[in-house]
């Protein structure tokens, strides 16, 4: 899918392309509540999510899937509002579905259909003309690595292949945002790594933003730059981007300049760990580094911090 999917940046490398402007809000929640009967599942959620790749974290029953289904219009809110790319979930759901690709946690296949026929059908349901949907289906299945198996019936696929087919149908129409619900669930280590690499490639291609729903911290660390943690239907923690830089030539002046932006920093030898403040993008860090002739060798997500934040959120 050359118009929507581009090769990304390998793990641990820094993208050479720097965004020209801050990203607009992807998801905006204002006192959003969802009730099933007398039971309230989501309780007055209020936040604005702007990251390139956003994670929804939380234990089973925290409300992650309920939030996703509400954003997709499958569940109605009982109070408050939600927006995706500025479109209101209550009144503009068709516009939202046109720009969203959704990979569900559970299988939703017609087992006797071939993969290419299924992905084509999903493309047509997303608004593509039949000929274009077929062409895009072939491209999507090539992209996820199912080229040789695309004419096989989906019912004959292994678990890993089914996950890849679900990813293919989610990207076939070239969405602006990709919602992934437990994409690596049940995969063996090699299949999981392959899935994570593709998610990173899509993220770094710059044309799709990602919402990843997962209970696996490692998946989040490998792919996401912004985290929303839910607990019992409430926001337990909202973490802005957490970064670790390996630098050459950094000094106290560079650290002070970053802290003046409102970021929290910790420095050890040639490594800097930080949490970016509201409104601060990675391009701002690159700009400060260029001004002070500091070389950024590597950028990673902070693994220990995410685990600490998650455990603390679960204790509160």
N, C-alpha and C positions, 0 to 999 in steps of 0.2 A: 504494500500500500504506500507507494512512493509519495503520495500527496499528504499523508497523515502520519506516517511512521518513519522515523529516521534513525540511523545508528546513533547510539548515545555515547557516553563516556564510561570507560572501564572503571571497575571498582577502585576507589581510592584516588582516581585522577581528577583534575579540576577542569570543568568545562571552560573552553576558551571564549564561548559566547557569553556576554554579560547582558542581562535584560536591560532594555533601554528605559524602562519605567517600572515602578512598583506594580505588582500584580493586583488586579481588582479583587474584591471579595469573591470567593467561590461559594461559600455557604454563610448565610446570615440567619441567625435564630433570635427571635425576640419573644421571651416568655412562652416558648413553645411547650405545650402539654398534650399528651395523647392518653386517652382513656379507653379501656376495653371493659364495657359494662360499668361496674362500680370500682374497678381496679385502675388506678392511674399508673401507667407504665413510664411515661416521661413527665418530669416535674419541672415546669417553668425554666426551660433551657434558654439561656441568653448568651450568645457569643458571635464573633465574626471570624471566619477562617479564611486565610489568604494564601496559604502555602502552595508551593508547586506540587507537593505530595503530602497529603494529610492523613494521619492515622487516627482511627477510632479504636481505643483500647478499653478493656474492661473485662471482668470475669463473666462467665455465663449468666445470662439473665440481667445484665447491666442495662440493656436497652439499645445496644449497638444496631442490631438488625431492625428493631422497631424504628429507629431514627432513619435508617436507610430507606425502609419501605414508606415512611412518611414523606421523605424528600422525593421519592418516585411517584407519589400520589396513590399508592396502594392502601395506605391508612390515612384517615382524616384526623386532623388535629382537633382537640376539644377546646383549646384556647391558644392564644398567641399566633405567631406567624413564622414562616420559613421562606427563604429565598435561595435560589440556585442561579448563579450568574445574573442576579438582579431580577429574575423571574419569580413571581409569587407562586408558591406551591398550590395555594387554594384556587387561584383563578387563571394561571398560565401553565398548567401542567403539560399541555401538548408542546409548548415551546421548550420546556425542560427536557422532555423525553427526546426531542429532536437533537439535543446537544449532549446527551448522556449515553454512555455505553455501560451496561450492567452485567457483571459476571456473578451470578448467584452462588450461594454456598452449596445448595442442593442441586442435584441433576434435574434438568427439565428437558430431556431429549425425547424424540420419537425414535425408538431403538432400531427400527427397520429402515430408517432414512440413512442415506450416505451423508458423510460429513459435509461435502460440498453442497448438497441439496439443502441440508439444514441451515447452513450458514447463509446461503443465498436467500432462503425464506426469511431468516431473521433480518437480512439486509432490506428486503422488500417491505417487511413490517415496519422498518425504521424510515421508510420513505424513498428508498432507492428504486429507480426503474429496474425491471427484470434483468435486462442485459447488463446493466452496470452492476447490479447486485451479484450476478454470476461472476463477472470479472473480479469484483472485489472479494468474493468468497474464495476464489482460487488464490488471490494475493495474500489474504489473511491466513489461509491454511499453510501456504508456503512460509510465511513469516514466523508462524509458531512452530514450524517443524513437522507438519503433518502432510506434506506434499505427496509422499508415496502412499499414504493411507487415506487420502481424501475421498476415494470412491468406495471405501469400506463402510459397512453399516456401523452406526454408532454403538449398537448393542454389542459389537465384538471388541470394542476398545477397552484397553486397560484403564485403571483409575487415572494414571498420569495423562494418558491421551485424552480422556474425557475433560480433564481440567484445561488442557490446551485447546480443545474444541470450544469450550465455554469462553475462553479468552478470545478466540477468533471471532465468535459471533458478537462479542461485545465491542470489537474494534472495526467491524466490517464496514460500518457507515461513516467512519471518520469522525467520531464524537470529539467534543472539546474537553469533556471530563469523563474519566473512566472510574466507575465504582466497582471495587473488587471485594467480595465478601468471602473471607477465608480462602484465598486463592491457592495456598500451599497445603491446605488441610489434607492429611492422609498420604502425602507424597513421601517417597523415600528420599534420602539425602541428595542424591544426584538430580532427581527430578525437581526437588525443591530449589536447588541452586540454579537450575535452568529457568524456572519460573521467576525467581528473583532477578536474574540477569535481564530477562525480557521486560520486567516491570521497570527496572532502572533505565533500560534503553528507551522505553516509551517516555518516561519522566524526563530524561535528558534530551530527548528529541525536541522538546520545547513547544509542541503543538497540542499536547494533551496534559491536563492536570489530573491528579490521581487522588482518590479517596480509598484508603485501604482499611477494611474492617478486619481485625485480627486479635487473637489472644496470645500471639507469639511475639515476644519482645524482639527476638532476633530479626524477624521479618521487618518489623518497624524500623529498627536500627539501620538495616541495610537499604531501606528504600525511602524513608519519610523525613521531612524536615520540620514538621509541625505535628503536635499530638494533642488530641482531646481524649481525656480519660473519663469514662462514665462509671458510676457506681449506684446501683439501685435506682436507675432512671434519673440521676442527678449528675451535674458536672462536678467531678471530684478534683480535677485539675486540668488546666489548659496551659500547655507548655509551648512557648514560642520556640523558634529554631534553636537547637542546641548543636554547637559545632566544636570541633577540635582541629586546630591548625598546626601543621609542622612548618616552621619558618626558618629563613636564613637571613641574618642581618637585623633581626628585630631588637628593639631596645625599649627603655622605659617610656620614651616619647611616643612610640607606636602604641604601647599598652594604654597610656594615658589618653591618647586620641580616641581609642576605641571606647574607653570607659566614659568619655565625655558624650558619646552617642547614647549613653544609658545602658550599655551592655555590661553584664557581669563577667569578669575575667579572672582566670587563675593561670599563672605562668610557672612552668617548670622547664628549665633548660631551654631547648628550642621548640617547645610545645606550648600552645595556648588553648585553654578550654574556655568557652564562653556561651552565654545565652543571649541571643539577639533581642534588643528592646523592640517595642512596638514601632512599626514603620521603618525599621532598619532592615535593609536587604543585604545580601552577600556582596552586591556591587559596591556598597559603601565601604566594606572591608577591603575589597580590591583597590578602591580608589585611595584609601589611606595608605595601603601598602605601597602603591606606585609613587605616591607623593614622598614617602620616606625611604624609597629604594629598598623595601623589604620584599624578599622573594617568598612566596607561598608555595611550598613544595607539595603539600598534600592537605586535603580537607576530608575529614571523616566525621561521622556522627558519634556523639558521646555515648558509649555503651553503658558505662557504670552509672551515669547520671540518670538515664531513662529508667533503669531498674530501681534505683533509689527513689525516684519520683513516684513510680508506680506503686511500690510497696508502701510508701508513706501515704499515698492517696487511699489505698485500701484500708489503712489503719484508722483513718480519720472518720 
